[in-house]
Amino acid sequence: MSELHKLTANQLKQEYKNGKTTPQGAMQALLERIEKIEPKVKAFAHLPERCLAKRCQAPLTQKIDRFEVPGTFLHGIPVAIKDNICVKDELTTCASKILEGFRPPYDATVIEKLRNAGAILFGKTNMDEFAFGSSCENSCYYPTRNPWDTARIPGGSSGGSAAAVAADEVTMALGSDTGGSIRQPASLCGVVGLKPTYGRVSRYGLIAFASSLDQIGPITKDVSDAALLMNVIAGHDERDTTSADVAVPDYIKSLTKNVKGLKIGIPKEYFIKGIDPEVKSAIEIAVKVLTDLGAICKEVSLPSTEYAVSVYYIIATAEASSNLARFDGVRYGYRHQGEASMIDMVANTRGDGFGAEAKRRIILGTFALSSGYYDAYYLKAQKVRTLIKRDFDEAFKKFDCIITPTSPTAAFKIGEKTSDPLSMYLSDIFTISANLAGIPAMSVPCGFTKDNLPIGMQILSKPFDEETIFRTAFTYEQNTQWHTRKPKL
């Protein structure tokens, strides 16, 4: 089998430029890889066959002499899409029975941008139903497995995207992040994942979980690829009222190997009792690497961190309850048959169509928004959310970026936490605050446990300062070898 499946997007672009291969060759290598290992990993909800046959002929046969001209940045690069991002006429189901057979009549903005850049849309990746989860076990199809140990979870909810990239089934992927759903699976699968600033990437065409928290972002094999993909998908979109009209820099220019004088905060609240000692040690070693390279690393306090999980699971479930009210079996998706009344039809459609975790979050959110409880729960949570954001605002007056673990543990075994939802929710304890504050954050590989499971380091910066994250992450990556290790499948 060809080794093209192992290449990063930037390496693949270079192969195209040098005439050593073609997009057809790259896709063939990936399809052979999928055929070999997809039964073990199960990263895809919908395999890329249909979009390959119908939509990729023009970019595949088009000869590009200058890959830097607009419309060619991702020419011939296969990109997998999380199953909650709309792709016109392609199955988009959020891994939920209630959207069974749904094919959107339009493209999400990020999909339009990928097409315009010449990318190949390479299948839809598996996920936790409606992005409700941290393990990719809540899909209506099947659980996705971690390429490093197929008895373990890949993280969630973008577990399919992270697993596909880590297993070399696709060159790069898009995920969505509501409380860590890009960064946590990126950490557990040993790849790079970025949650951009809220408003940096259009949410138009993303099927909403929690509208004030959701962001689309890249999952890639290295930091350079993340910068390449961000250059394509970032930018203002009039169709998204939460999209920020802020100039987008060239992120590739941020890829400098220099952190001398960079001020990095290490929040003491993130090194809590219960964190895996191997994770703590890996982060401490990573911080030392950056210190030896000239960064100034000091302790910082984010005192409201302890409230983040409680705040998140009130706000996120409340918004989910509102957003999912549209799924009623009347207009599209799954409909339960045989009822005498519309009320029975809607009730049975939702009862059969939603999985257990979706029902749990809808009920929690409905309770938080109900009469008599709104002020006590939702309104109070929004006030504490402001305190969490203020903590970061104060920290970024003194520091250029903040470094934390991405996840308190490495990947746990499939089924280990399904009977304990609260324990599962705590998997996001280090990633949730970035969504509540609306700031950008990236996970990069920084080590492995004694069981050969990846560990991720999280880098956070002030709003719309993804450049500092790229600079820090790239410098660290270029001075370590963690990102070069591959799972043996």
URCORTA-V165094 format. One record per residue. RES is the residue in one letter. PSI is psi in radians with two decimals (none if undefined). NEAR is the number of other C-alpha atoms within 12 Angstrom. Layout:
res=RES psi=PSI near=NEAR
res=RES psi=PSI near=NEAR
//
This chain:
res=M psi=2.47 near=16
res=S psi=2.62 near=16
res=E psi=0.12 near=21
res=L psi=-0.47 near=34
res=H psi=-0.35 near=34
res=K psi=-0.25 near=32
res=L psi=2.60 near=35
res=T psi=2.98 near=39
res=A psi=-0.73 near=40
res=N psi=-0.65 near=31
res=Q psi=-0.69 near=26
res=L psi=-0.69 near=36
res=K psi=-0.71 near=35
res=Q psi=-0.66 near=27
res=E psi=-0.71 near=24
res=Y psi=-0.81 near=31
res=K psi=-0.69 near=23
res=N psi=-0.02 near=15
res=G psi=0.33 near=15
res=K psi=-0.35 near=16
res=T psi=3.12 near=26
res=T psi=2.89 near=28
res=P psi=-0.62 near=39
res=Q psi=-0.73 near=28
res=G psi=-0.71 near=26
res=A psi=-0.76 near=39
res=M psi=-0.67 near=39
res=Q psi=-0.70 near=27
res=A psi=-0.71 near=28
res=L psi=-0.71 near=40
res=L psi=-0.66 near=30
res=E psi=-0.68 near=21
res=R psi=-0.77 near=29
res=I psi=-0.77 near=32
res=E psi=-0.59 near=22
res=K psi=-0.77 near=18
res=I psi=-0.19 near=27
res=E psi=-0.62 near=33
res=P psi=-0.43 near=21
res=K psi=-0.65 near=28
res=V psi=-0.72 near=43
res=K psi=0.88 near=38
res=A psi=-0.40 near=55
res=F psi=2.40 near=47
res=A psi=-0.66 near=42
res=H psi=1.99 near=34
res=L psi=2.78 near=34
res=P psi=0.20 near=33
res=E psi=-0.81 near=24
res=R psi=-0.77 near=18
res=C psi=-0.51 near=27
res=L psi=-0.76 near=29
res=A psi=-0.63 near=18
res=K psi=-0.55 near=18
res=R psi=-0.07 near=24
res=C psi=0.09 near=27
res=Q psi=-0.72 near=19
res=A psi=-0.95 near=21
res=P psi=-0.42 near=30
res=L psi=-0.64 near=31
res=T psi=-0.20 near=16
res=Q psi=2.26 near=20
res=K psi=2.23 near=20
res=I psi=2.10 near=28
res=D psi=-0.58 near=16
res=R psi=1.85 near=18
res=F psi=-0.11 near=25
res=E psi=-0.19 near=17
res=V psi=2.62 near=14
res=P psi=2.44 near=18
res=G psi=-0.01 near=23
res=T psi=0.11 near=30
res=F psi=-0.61 near=37
res=L psi=0.49 near=44
res=H psi=2.11 near=46
res=G psi=0.18 near=45
res=I psi=2.09 near=46
res=P psi=2.25 near=52
res=V psi=2.12 near=48
res=A psi=2.61 near=46
res=I psi=2.27 near=54
res=K psi=2.54 near=57
res=D psi=0.12 near=51
res=N psi=0.21 near=51
res=I psi=2.17 near=48
res=C psi=2.24 near=35
res=V psi=2.12 near=38
res=K psi=2.23 near=23
res=D psi=0.10 near=19
res=E psi=2.54 near=35
res=L psi=2.22 near=37
res=T psi=1.77 near=43
res=T psi=-0.04 near=43
res=C psi=0.45 near=51
res=A psi=0.68 near=47
res=S psi=2.44 near=40
res=K psi=-0.50 near=33
res=I psi=-0.28 near=38
res=L psi=0.47 near=36
res=E psi=2.17 near=29
res=G psi=0.07 near=20
res=F psi=2.24 near=29
res=R psi=1.91 near=22
res=P psi=2.56 near=26
res=P psi=0.14 near=15
res=Y psi=2.86 near=21
res=D psi=2.50 near=29
res=A psi=2.73 near=35
res=T psi=-0.73 near=31
res=V psi=-0.55 near=45
res=I psi=-0.74 near=39
res=E psi=-0.74 near=27
res=K psi=-0.67 near=34
res=L psi=-0.77 near=40
res=R psi=-0.78 near=34
res=N psi=-0.44 near=25
res=A psi=-0.04 near=32
res=G psi=0.17 near=37
res=A psi=2.75 near=42
res=I psi=2.10 near=44
res=L psi=1.99 near=50
res=F psi=1.15 near=47
res=G psi=2.91 near=43
res=K psi=2.27 near=41
res=T psi=2.64 near=54
res=N psi=2.79 near=53
res=M psi=2.89 near=55
res=D psi=2.43 near=49
res=E psi=2.16 near=48
res=F psi=0.44 near=52
res=A psi=0.38 near=52
res=F psi=1.53 near=51
res=G psi=2.93 near=49
res=S psi=0.31 near=52
res=S psi=-0.17 near=53
res=C psi=0.50 near=55
res=E psi=-0.18 near=44
res=N psi=0.28 near=42
res=S psi=2.57 near=43
res=C psi=-0.19 near=32
res=Y psi=-1.09 near=27
res=Y psi=2.77 near=29
res=P psi=2.44 near=42
res=T psi=2.63 near=48
res=R psi=2.64 near=46
res=N psi=2.20 near=49
res=P psi=-0.41 near=43
res=W psi=-0.43 near=38
res=D psi=1.82 near=31
res=T psi=-0.02 near=29
res=A psi=-0.05 near=21
res=R psi=2.83 near=33
res=I psi=2.69 near=50
res=P psi=-0.04 near=53
res=G psi=2.99 near=53
res=G psi=3.02 near=54
res=S psi=-0.19 near=53
res=S psi=0.65 near=67
res=G psi=-0.61 near=65
res=G psi=-0.76 near=64
res=S psi=-0.79 near=62
res=A psi=-0.74 near=61
res=A psi=-0.70 near=63
res=A psi=-0.72 near=58
res=V psi=-0.78 near=53
res=A psi=-0.61 near=49
res=A psi=0.10 near=46
res=D psi=0.59 near=48
res=E psi=-0.26 near=50
res=V psi=2.76 near=49
res=T psi=-0.73 near=51
res=M psi=2.94 near=56
res=A psi=2.79 near=59
res=L psi=2.47 near=58
res=G psi=-3.13 near=56
res=S psi=2.61 near=56
res=D psi=2.00 near=60
res=T psi=-0.61 near=52
res=G psi=0.35 near=52
res=G psi=0.21 near=53
res=S psi=-0.14 near=58
res=I psi=-0.85 near=61
res=R psi=-0.73 near=61
res=Q psi=-0.86 near=59
res=P psi=-0.57 near=61
res=A psi=-0.74 near=64
res=S psi=-0.84 near=58
res=L psi=-0.37 near=58
res=C psi=-0.01 near=61
res=G psi=0.61 near=53
res=V psi=-3.09 near=59
res=V psi=2.33 near=56
res=G psi=2.31 near=58
res=L psi=2.21 near=60
res=K psi=1.93 near=54
res=P psi=2.96 near=56
res=T psi=2.47 near=43
res=Y psi=2.17 near=42
res=G psi=-0.18 near=38
res=R psi=-0.63 near=39
res=V psi=2.32 near=48
res=S psi=2.42 near=38
res=R psi=0.05 near=45
res=Y psi=2.11 near=33
res=G psi=-0.04 near=31
res=L psi=2.14 near=41
res=I psi=2.06 near=37
res=A psi=2.46 near=36
res=F psi=-1.27 near=41
res=A psi=1.90 near=35
res=S psi=-0.47 near=36
res=S psi=0.01 near=31
res=L psi=-0.52 near=40
res=D psi=2.43 near=50
res=Q psi=2.45 near=51
res=I psi=2.49 near=53
res=G psi=3.02 near=53
res=P psi=2.57 near=50
res=I psi=2.09 near=56
res=T psi=3.01 near=52
res=K psi=-0.44 near=48
res=D psi=3.06 near=46
res=V psi=-0.64 near=45
res=S psi=-0.72 near=40
res=D psi=-0.64 near=40
res=A psi=-0.70 near=47
res=A psi=-0.73 near=44
res=L psi=-0.81 near=41
res=L psi=-0.65 near=47
res=M psi=-0.61 near=43
res=N psi=-0.49 near=34
res=V psi=-0.78 near=39
res=I psi=-0.31 near=40
res=A psi=2.69 near=41
res=G psi=2.80 near=32
res=H psi=2.52 near=26
res=D psi=2.05 near=26
res=E psi=-0.38 near=16
res=R psi=-0.19 near=20
res=D psi=1.94 near=24
res=T psi=-0.26 near=18
res=T psi=0.04 near=25
res=S psi=2.33 near=28
res=A psi=2.29 near=25
res=D psi=1.25 near=20
res=V psi=2.39 near=19
res=A psi=2.44 near=18
res=V psi=2.12 near=26
res=P psi=3.00 near=22
res=D psi=1.82 near=23
res=Y psi=-0.44 near=31
res=I psi=-0.56 near=27
res=K psi=-0.26 near=19
res=S psi=-0.16 near=28
res=L psi=1.23 near=29
res=T psi=2.45 near=25
res=K psi=1.23 near=26
res=N psi=1.95 near=25
res=V psi=0.28 near=33
res=K psi=2.17 near=22
res=G psi=-0.10 near=18
res=L psi=2.29 near=28
res=K psi=2.05 near=29
res=I psi=2.23 near=36
res=G psi=2.42 near=35
res=I psi=1.77 near=36
res=P psi=2.17 near=32
res=K psi=-0.45 near=23
res=E psi=-0.26 near=26
res=Y psi=-0.16 near=38
res=F psi=1.18 near=32
res=I psi=2.88 near=21
res=K psi=2.32 near=12
res=G psi=-0.26 near=17
res=I psi=2.45 near=25
res=D psi=2.22 near=26
res=P psi=-0.56 near=21
res=E psi=-0.62 near=28
res=V psi=-0.83 near=37
res=K psi=-0.79 near=34
res=S psi=-0.73 near=26
res=A psi=-0.71 near=35
res=I psi=-0.74 near=39
res=E psi=-0.69 near=25
res=I psi=-0.69 near=22
res=A psi=-0.71 near=39
res=V psi=-0.68 near=35
res=K psi=-0.68 near=23
res=V psi=-0.82 near=26
res=L psi=-0.65 near=36
res=T psi=-0.77 near=26
res=D psi=-0.42 near=20
res=L psi=0.02 near=23
res=G psi=-0.04 near=21
res=A psi=2.67 near=30
res=I psi=1.87 near=26
res=C psi=2.14 near=31
res=K psi=2.76 near=25
res=E psi=2.51 near=23
res=V psi=2.71 near=28
res=S psi=2.34 near=27
res=L psi=1.40 near=31
res=P psi=-0.41 near=22
res=S psi=0.03 near=28
res=T psi=-0.64 near=34
res=E psi=-0.34 near=26
res=Y psi=-0.09 near=29
res=A psi=-0.81 near=39
res=V psi=-0.78 near=34
res=S psi=-0.78 near=29
res=V psi=-0.79 near=36
res=Y psi=-0.82 near=45
res=Y psi=-0.06 near=42
res=I psi=-0.92 near=38
res=I psi=-0.83 near=43
res=A psi=-0.77 near=47
res=T psi=-0.59 near=43
res=A psi=-0.79 near=37
res=E psi=-0.61 near=31
res=A psi=-0.74 near=41
res=S psi=-0.73 near=33
res=S psi=-0.80 near=26
res=N psi=-0.62 near=25
res=L psi=-0.04 near=36
res=A psi=-0.34 near=25
res=R psi=-0.30 near=19
res=F psi=1.66 near=37
res=D psi=0.02 near=28
res=G psi=0.04 near=31
res=V psi=-0.78 near=21
res=R psi=-0.63 near=13
res=Y psi=2.91 near=22
res=G psi=-2.81 near=27
res=Y psi=2.47 near=27
res=R psi=2.23 near=30
res=H psi=2.35 near=28
res=Q psi=2.65 near=17
res=G psi=-0.02 near=12
res=E psi=2.64 near=14
res=A psi=-0.42 near=11
res=S psi=2.77 near=12
res=M psi=-0.66 near=17
res=I psi=-0.77 near=15
res=D psi=-0.68 near=19
res=M psi=-0.82 near=23
res=V psi=-0.78 near=28
res=A psi=-0.79 near=22
res=N psi=-0.57 near=24
res=T psi=-0.82 near=29
res=R psi=-0.63 near=31
res=G psi=-0.71 near=24
res=D psi=-0.58 near=27
res=G psi=-0.61 near=34
res=F psi=2.48 near=41
res=G psi=3.10 near=30
res=A psi=-0.74 near=27
res=E psi=-0.65 near=34
res=A psi=-0.78 near=39
res=K psi=-0.73 near=27
res=R psi=-0.79 near=24
res=R psi=-0.62 near=36
res=I psi=-0.77 near=35
res=I psi=-0.76 near=26
res=L psi=-0.78 near=27
res=G psi=-0.69 near=33
res=T psi=-0.70 near=29
res=F psi=-0.79 near=27
res=A psi=-0.49 near=31
res=L psi=-0.05 near=28
res=S psi=2.77 near=19
res=S psi=2.28 near=12
res=G psi=-0.29 near=13
res=Y psi=-0.21 near=19
res=Y psi=-0.89 near=20
res=D psi=-0.67 near=17
res=A psi=-0.53 near=18
res=Y psi=-1.20 near=29
res=Y psi=-0.84 near=31
res=L psi=-0.72 near=21
res=K psi=-0.68 near=22
res=A psi=-0.69 near=31
res=Q psi=-0.60 near=28
res=K psi=-0.73 near=24
res=V psi=-0.55 near=29
res=R psi=-0.69 near=36
res=T psi=-0.68 near=24
res=L psi=-0.69 near=25
res=I psi=-0.75 near=34
res=K psi=-0.68 near=30
res=R psi=-0.63 near=26
res=D psi=-0.80 near=31
res=F psi=-0.71 near=37
res=D psi=-0.75 near=26
res=E psi=-0.72 near=22
res=A psi=-0.68 near=29
res=F psi=-0.06 near=28
res=K psi=-0.41 near=18
res=K psi=-0.43 near=24
res=F psi=2.60 near=29
res=D psi=-0.61 near=36
res=C psi=2.99 near=45
res=I psi=2.45 near=49
res=I psi=2.34 near=48
res=T psi=2.94 near=49
res=P psi=2.67 near=51
res=T psi=-0.75 near=56
res=S psi=2.54 near=52
res=P psi=-0.29 near=38
res=T psi=2.92 near=41
res=A psi=-3.10 near=44
res=A psi=2.31 near=46
res=F psi=2.98 near=36
res=K psi=2.58 near=27
res=I psi=2.29 near=26
res=G psi=-0.15 near=21
res=E psi=-0.59 near=17
res=K psi=0.13 near=24
res=T psi=-0.46 near=23
res=S psi=0.01 near=14
res=D psi=1.41 near=13
res=P psi=-0.63 near=23
res=L psi=-0.74 near=19
res=S psi=-0.68 near=21
res=M psi=-0.74 near=34
res=Y psi=-0.55 near=35
res=L psi=-0.17 near=31
res=S psi=-0.40 near=40
res=D psi=0.23 near=41
res=I psi=-0.53 near=41
res=F psi=-0.20 near=47
res=T psi=-0.40 near=51
res=I psi=-0.70 near=47
res=S psi=-0.62 near=46
res=A psi=-0.66 near=51
res=N psi=-0.73 near=48
res=L psi=-0.62 near=48
res=A psi=-0.23 near=39
res=G psi=0.33 near=39
res=I psi=2.80 near=42
res=P psi=2.65 near=47
res=A psi=2.50 near=54
res=M psi=2.51 near=56
res=S psi=2.30 near=57
res=V psi=2.56 near=56
res=P psi=2.39 near=50
res=C psi=0.18 near=50
res=G psi=-3.12 near=39
res=F psi=2.62 near=36
res=T psi=3.04 near=26
res=K psi=-0.33 near=15
res=D psi=0.20 near=15
res=N psi=0.72 near=23
res=L psi=2.38 near=38
res=P psi=2.63 near=47
res=I psi=2.41 near=46
res=G psi=2.55 near=49
res=M psi=2.33 near=53
res=Q psi=2.31 near=52
res=I psi=2.18 near=49
res=L psi=2.59 near=51
res=S psi=3.10 near=43
res=K psi=2.84 near=33
res=P psi=2.38 near=30
res=F psi=0.38 near=30
res=D psi=0.83 near=33
res=E psi=-0.39 near=42
res=E psi=-0.74 near=37
res=T psi=-0.65 near=38
res=I psi=-0.82 near=48
res=F psi=-0.74 near=48
res=R psi=-0.82 near=36
res=T psi=-0.83 near=47
res=A psi=-0.75 near=48
res=F psi=-0.74 near=38
res=T psi=-0.80 near=33
res=Y psi=-0.81 near=43
res=E psi=-0.75 near=35
res=Q psi=-0.23 near=28
res=N psi=0.20 near=23
res=T psi=3.04 near=23
res=Q psi=0.12 near=20
res=W psi=-0.66 near=32
res=H psi=-0.21 near=36
res=T psi=-0.21 near=25
res=R psi=2.51 near=25
res=K psi=2.52 near=27
res=P psi=2.60 near=29
res=K psi=1.83 near=17
res=L psi=none near=22
//
